[in-house]
Structures are given as structure tokens and as C-alpha cells.
């Protein structure tokens, strides 16, 4: 439904040229939740703005359905934008308008008559769960509520596509989850294609179907979310996946240091498992078979929209030989094992 | 000279000798001041917003015509803002004569008042626009809003507290300017204070004029503050 072909975007100013996007080729299917993940400066924001024509590519074409954006004149692009909703990190609501008036704003721009505007806005406010806040001003709302208003506003013109620009980055973890659930619901119930950019792999893991990892103006890796999580190839992707798994790296390191003092001879390994392997009694079996003692340092399990993915950091105690055996045994299970520390 | 209680007493009694006041003239002068203030405020409000908009829109453009226009407008604005008001009145006399066919009376005060306050207010409006959250502008653009819609539905409502507090400040300085304009013949309370109060040695007239001007200023300030408080939902 959305096709990006040979996209290049360069900015020129007094300080020289800057290549924001180098060569982007990608197709986003109708009805999917597609995520772009990357560090700041990777070009995600620019890419998002090419899709609604706020920016035009220096080279290449952006196609939405059958229409090529760069072939359209300004007026037609504006018309096209009415069918693409957008939500923002800082919500970007008009402080001078109530919740209801904010949601009606895009409808005013689309010249919808007053009664329809009111009716639609009220329905949307109900959909995002803010019925009793219709007449509040944005300054009276919490961050999560503001983003709900942003979402209702973005949906007002019944868009085919919803663009999300770091929509959860300014929210706390719980609110983030609520907003993500709302987005998932919108995708399912209203069949809206969602394209989101984020620097949080967690967001991608929770709701995206496919993901593209971006680094300095290029897509370095792309595919179904589960595949990327299972088998990240590019170093940047690996870093993102790792970051998401290590909920609190510092704490783990501290725990490792402590255990290292307590049991100097142990090895510390990290086990990554997904899907059905979550349910296997791996630890017990390895311990029983090889006679090593296993100490659990840290563990967590995360859900992706397809299946769960988990991490377990354990300390394996026993002779060098036994530990080697244990490691081999671990590798026979459908899990990935990484030795973090191995003391002789 | 040592201060003489009797002299001081005489001075004070001069100030409160309200029998010297012709209340009819005071009322007439008050009406003239109000007329000059209200008309110039309305004109400055409209002109200032347009000019402010022009400054704002041309400044961020990279179109060469817009850049030139910005330079010219900015230059004129700075010039008119810098000319002392009393000189501007004199400078504009021929122009005023051509425009209102008279150089005395309240209407004759208007051109100078408008010329001097509009650029000042335009700058305030411009800086108000500049404070509007860029994210909100982007949001409106992403919805397909045209430039005019962005101005009407985002810039103006979102900078309204600035626009209102700006016109309040401008209106107050306009009241001061009307008094100056009065001195050179535009009528009003300034004129009254000067002609009746000073030249005819009736300090009470000057005092009353001053009090009325202060009242007008206070009322403007009160209305301005109240409106800003009411519309500012940030």
C-alpha cells in the first residue's frame, strides 16, 4: 500500500550537505503495524514525514496506493494528508481548545459540517476512553490522556494510515502499555495501517508485525518482528535487541559481581528462549543430568504480539568439566546460550 | 528660600480649587481622548496583526521576494518605532493635512498615533507568533491545513494571550500619546491640562485631567488582564 523506492533525502545549509536518508526501498502492506527503530539521527523522523508529504524526497518516489506523492500539487498533497493521521511524542494539541474541539480540528480542515463533526468527535473520544473529559483543556490532562486525544484527533478523518512519531517516548511504562494497547485495538478494529518510529525496541516487540532497523540513513535490517528478535544480524539490531532484554543491565552486573565474589569458580551464562521453549524444564534437566548447581541471577519474560520471548541469567557452579557439559547440554535445547563470564 | 507653610497651603488649595473647572470642557476633552484612543487602538490592532503576520511569514521564507519585503518592512518598522512621538506628529503634519483635511481636532491625532504604535505592536505580534509551538503547526500541516488555515486556526488562537496583552500595553502607551497629540492641537485631556491647566494657571484642571487619564489607563489594564486570564488555558 505504501511503497518507498530509491528514497534519498539531503539537506543543504551553510554548514554543508547532510544526507538524512541514503537509499530506502520498502513496501508497507495494508493493515500492518510497521515499526522503524533506530537511534536519534538515523533518519526515522525524516522518513515518516516523507510518507505524508511534509517533506519531499530529493530522489526516489513515495507511493501511497496508486498515487505518487511527488507528482501531486500542493493542494492535492494536502487533500492526501487528510487521509493520513499522525500522532506525536509531545502530543501537539492546541492548548486553546478543549478535548472535543481538538478532535474536531482536522474535521474543520476537511470541511465537514458542524453536526457531523460533533458526532464523530464524540464517538472518537469515547473510543479512546475520555468521555468525561470532553470539555477539559489539554493542560488539565495527564500525558497518557493527552496522547489519547492525539490519537482521537488523528483518527477523525478516518485515515487509512496512522503515523506515530515516538508517540510513547514521553510516557511512563504503564501509560506506554495502555497507549500501545489502544493502537493495537485501532489497528484491529478500524483496520488502520500503523507506521511508527521509535527508539524503544520494547514498543516494536509489543505491537509491531514487521520492523525495519535504521542506521545513518539506511535500513540495515528488516523483517518480521519475531525473526529480528530471534536472530538479529546487524550490530545495531543486536544492540537494540540486547537492550530490550536486559531490563536493568547495571543491576545484573552488580549481581554478577557479587556472585563472582561468593562463588569465584562459577560461569555466568545468559539463556535466550522463545515460544514453546519457554515451557521446557531446561534448568532442572541440565542440573540433574550434569550435576552442576544453577543459581538464577535474573530472569524475565516478554511478550511479542506473536509469542513470548524470555531471558534468564544463571550462574553455573561445578567443576570445569561439568560446566562444559552443561553448556553443551544447554545448546541441545531450542535456546540461544551466551557465556557472559567463565572463570577457570 | 525657606519653605513657607502659607505658600504650600496656597498651592495645595489651588490643586483642589474645583470651582475653576468647567466640567463641560472636561467631559468634552475626555470624549476626545477616548475617541482618539479607541479608534487608534482598533486601527493599530488590525494593522499590527497584519504587519506582524507579514514580518513573521516573510522572515522564515527563503523566497528572495519575501526576504526583500521582510528587509523593507522591518526597516520601516524600526524607523517608525524609533522616532520620538512628538517629532513624528510634526513630521506627519503635511500628510495628516492631506488625509483628514485638518491639523487640529481629535481626527488629526489619529495618523500619528497609528503610525507610531502599529510598528511597535507588530513586533509584539510577531514575537507572539514565534512563541507558538512548532509541533502544533506541524500537527496542523499534517492534517492538510493550508497556510491560511494554519494562521487562522493555530497562530492566532494559540498566541491570543500575547496578542491581547500586547494590545493592552500598546493601548496604554497610546493614551499617553493622545495627551501629547493634544498639546499640539488634537484636543483631549492633554490639551485641556496644557491650555486650561497650565497656561491659565488652574492646577486643579491639570489634576483632574491626570486623574481621568489614570482611570482610563487602569480600566484598560484591568480589562486586558482579565481577558488574558480568561483566555489563557495553558
Interface residues (C-beta under 8 A of the other chain):
Chain A: X52 X54 X78 X79 X80 X81 X82 X84 X86 X88 X90 X92 X93 X94 X95 X96 X97 X105 X106 X108 X109 X110 X137 X138 X139 X153 X157 X163
Chain B: X133 X135 X136 X138 X139 X140 X141 X142 X143 X144 X145 X146 X149 X153 X154 X157 X158 X160 X231 X233 X234
